[in-house]
Amino acid sequence: MVRAKNLGKRVGSQNLFVKNYAVCFPTLSFKDRVVAVALANARAFGFDVVGCSSTGNLANSVAAQSARLGLKACILVPADLEPAKILNTLIYGARLVRIDGNYDHVNRLCSLIADQYNWGFVNVNLRPYYAEGSKSVGYEIAEQLGWRLPDNVVVPMAGGSLIRKIKKAFDELVYLGLVAEKHVRFFGAQATGCSPIAQAVKNNTDTITPQRPNTIARSLAIGNPADGPFASRMIRETGGWAEDVSDVEVVSGIQELAETEGIFTETAGGVTTAVTARLIAQGRIGADETTVLCITGNGLKTTDCISNRFEMGRAVRPRLADFEDYINELDGNALAEPELALAEGD
Ligand SMILES: Cc1ncc(COP(=O)(O)O)c(C=O)c1O
């Protein structure tokens, strides 16, 4: 957890925190917490083969952790996943099957496989343990705020499990007397190209109308979310809200978090950052309230969607004069500015 003063200044919050799973061990997303619990139970049940249907991060985490536990892994993903997420699964020796379809097709197929073979699919027949694993995020938020609860939490949503389980974690800590009771409002974040839960919240309903995903935020691209109805109800019951942002805003969100806080997040984090800015601008989140932004994954996994935003620049000869020419070319006569000017002979 880091205090996000610079981002807060940009978006208009004096009490903004980032829970940063971009650096989660071992595969750089919050799914590492989820999978630790699911695979501990897969072992207890005696499964030799484990697997999952995944939008990428879960695949990476199941592959890495099953390698360490000595379990065989068979992982199914939509064929159009980001290359880095494919590579980050294969490197651990997992069997990866790319399915010609979207996540909802993949998930349906996994249910059939889990019924047919005695395999432990972390988000199908082991789903209760997978879901409980998401509570770690809530426990860590409370602990790292000094054993207190925030006023607001902003959470990216795909299947809708994480946001619900953060709430469950907070409720358990209150029940155990480890934190003081507090009304926490939950805010969900989705990309407009796949926003079934956000739409349900906006329409004040538990009914999810499935969508066909079309967004660069592929880790959140679940058109028919399993926990969608419960997530929509919980968000509304806490007095929260859900918003969705365009792919252009997702990329700006990634850049804004990197430039202000030095945290490089993946597309899901771009969604969360852009949605948080919108919620503050709408007045749904107050400037002085304690707000935690859940940054759930790492930007090095989704570089394909931002690489065209940056020019690498030409190679410069290793001479001071060439360097000065180049900097002046880039920044207009920057080296003539008093604070940057080099003394003659430097
Ligand atoms: C980076 C990232 N953030 C958030 C989520 C959303 O999790 P959930 O499916 O529990 O809503 C996912 C799911 O894959 C994810 O990969």
The ligand as a Gaussian input file, in Angstrom:
#p B3LYP/6-31G(d) Opt

LIG

0 1
 C       -5.627000      -7.698000     -13.228000
 C       -7.010000      -8.117000     -12.830000
 N       -7.726000      -7.282000     -12.070000
 C       -8.984000      -7.586000     -11.688000
 C       -9.591000      -8.777000     -12.071000
 C      -11.010000      -9.006000     -11.664000
 O      -11.231000     -10.083000     -10.848000
 P      -12.672000     -10.711000     -10.643000
 O      -12.855000     -11.705000     -11.752000
 O      -12.566000     -11.353000      -9.308000
 O      -13.694000      -9.628000     -10.701000
 C       -8.877000      -9.683000     -12.859000
 C       -9.473000     -10.955000     -13.257000
 O       -8.976000     -11.702000     -14.040000
 C       -7.551000      -9.346000     -13.245000
 O       -6.803000     -10.169000     -14.006000

